[in-house]
Amino acid sequence: MFDLNTIRAYLAHVVAFYEESAPTVSQWADDLYVRLGDNPREVKLGEIMAALSLREDTVWLHPNYAANFIFKTMHEYGQDVTGHFGF
């Protein structure tokens, strides 16, 4: 149904793009990448959609907006946001 290799390749781009400017986004995408490899059934479609929302065509979401968006996504899915800078 989904091409997990394509999604994981996209997540690798997210990690690289936001590594310096929005470390929380990078860490979140890296965690999602790992979870897709370990047990893809536990990854929610909304998390994948959130990752895809970080880029439209060739334009990446501004790092501040991306971090805020990911914090809200993490909170929505009950993920621990404690210790993440800026939340």
DAVEN-V933507 format. One record per pair of residues at least 4 apart in sequence whose ideal C-beta (glycine too) atoms are under 7 Angstrom apart, sorted by the first residue. I is the first residue (numbers start at 1). J is the second residue. D is the distance in Angstrom with one decimal. If there is no record, write none. Layout:
i->[I & I]
j->[J & J]
d->[D & D]
//
This chain:
i->[2 & 3 & 4 & 4 & 4 & 5 & 6 & 7 & 7 & 7 & 8 & 8 & 8 & 8 & 10 & 10 & 11 & 11 & 11 & 11 & 11 & 12 & 12 & 13 & 14 & 14 & 14 & 14 & 14 & 15 & 15 & 15 & 15 & 15 & 17 & 18 & 18 & 18 & 18 & 18 & 19 & 19 & 21 & 22 & 22 & 22 & 22 & 23 & 24 & 24 & 24 & 24 & 24 & 24 & 25 & 25 & 25 & 25 & 26 & 27 & 28 & 28 & 28 & 29 & 29 & 30 & 31 & 32 & 32 & 32 & 32 & 33 & 34 & 35 & 35 & 35 & 36 & 36 & 43 & 43 & 44 & 45 & 46 & 46 & 47 & 47 & 47 & 48 & 49 & 50 & 50 & 50 & 54 & 54 & 54 & 55 & 55 & 55 & 61 & 61 & 61 & 62 & 63 & 64 & 65 & 66 & 67 & 67 & 68 & 69 & 70 & 71 & 71 & 71 & 71 & 72 & 73 & 74 & 74 & 75 & 81]
j->[7 & 7 & 8 & 36 & 40 & 9 & 10 & 11 & 36 & 48 & 12 & 33 & 36 & 37 & 14 & 51 & 15 & 29 & 32 & 33 & 51 & 16 & 33 & 17 & 18 & 25 & 29 & 51 & 54 & 19 & 26 & 29 & 30 & 33 & 60 & 22 & 25 & 26 & 63 & 66 & 23 & 26 & 63 & 26 & 63 & 66 & 67 & 27 & 28 & 67 & 70 & 84 & 85 & 86 & 29 & 66 & 67 & 70 & 30 & 31 & 32 & 70 & 74 & 33 & 51 & 34 & 35 & 36 & 43 & 47 & 51 & 37 & 38 & 39 & 42 & 43 & 40 & 43 & 47 & 48 & 77 & 49 & 50 & 77 & 51 & 73 & 77 & 52 & 53 & 69 & 70 & 73 & 60 & 61 & 66 & 59 & 60 & 61 & 65 & 66 & 69 & 66 & 67 & 68 & 69 & 70 & 71 & 86 & 72 & 73 & 74 & 75 & 81 & 84 & 87 & 76 & 77 & 79 & 81 & 81 & 87]
d->[6.4 & 6.6 & 6.0 & 5.8 & 6.0 & 6.3 & 6.5 & 6.4 & 6.5 & 6.2 & 6.6 & 5.5 & 5.7 & 7.0 & 6.7 & 7.0 & 6.4 & 4.9 & 5.8 & 4.3 & 6.1 & 6.5 & 6.7 & 6.0 & 6.1 & 6.9 & 4.0 & 6.1 & 5.9 & 6.2 & 4.9 & 4.9 & 5.0 & 7.0 & 5.7 & 4.2 & 4.1 & 4.4 & 6.2 & 6.3 & 6.8 & 4.5 & 3.8 & 6.6 & 3.9 & 5.2 & 4.5 & 6.0 & 6.2 & 5.3 & 6.2 & 4.9 & 6.3 & 7.0 & 6.3 & 4.8 & 5.5 & 5.0 & 6.3 & 6.3 & 6.4 & 5.0 & 6.6 & 6.3 & 6.2 & 6.6 & 6.3 & 6.3 & 6.7 & 5.9 & 6.3 & 6.8 & 6.1 & 6.5 & 6.3 & 5.3 & 5.0 & 5.6 & 5.7 & 6.7 & 6.1 & 6.2 & 6.2 & 6.8 & 6.7 & 6.8 & 6.4 & 6.4 & 6.3 & 6.9 & 6.9 & 4.3 & 6.4 & 5.0 & 5.5 & 6.9 & 5.1 & 6.9 & 5.1 & 4.4 & 6.9 & 6.6 & 6.2 & 6.5 & 6.1 & 6.3 & 6.3 & 5.9 & 6.5 & 6.3 & 6.2 & 6.3 & 5.8 & 6.7 & 4.6 & 6.2 & 6.5 & 4.1 & 5.1 & 5.8 & 4.9]
//
